[in-house]
Amino acid sequence: MNSVKTILKEKPSTFWAIQPQAKVIDALRLMAEKNVGALMVMENDQLVGIISERDYARKVALMGKTSVDTPVADIMESPVWTVTPQQTREDCMALMTAKRIRHLPVVDGGRVVSILSIGDLVKDALREQEQTIQQLESYVNS
């Protein structure tokens, strides 16, 4: 079972954030530009929320609001579920499933260090399965 720390070694350490007073349209533009599905909402280097495409669809578009007038703070998820580098992939998947979320900020010593998506976790699980298959094939063929 891989830890979050191990998974993070396989992905860029960059994460994208926006301030709570920014407009939703700016968050959407940043998500599109960076090709990500969620942004951490940060204020003075502190994680105060998370905003995703799902938040936009459910809390702006379906509620008759506009992305130009609505601040991120009005639709962000807060408080945010987080994990630490010491937790396992299984911990993350269980939390995502239970809370019906697709993104988990990784916090180490009170500081945000990265964000994991469900895709990152699936990719890691598939990589581990592939390694196991290769080891078994090598064992059987030797």
Secondary structure, 3 states (H helix, E strand, C coil): CCEHHHHHCCCCCCCCEECCCCEHHHHHHHHHHHCCCEEEEEECCEEEEEEEHHHHHHHCHHHCCCCCCCEHHHHCECCCCCECCCCEHHHHHHHHHHHCCCEEEEEECCEEEEEEEHHHHHHHHHHHHHHHHHHHHHHHHC
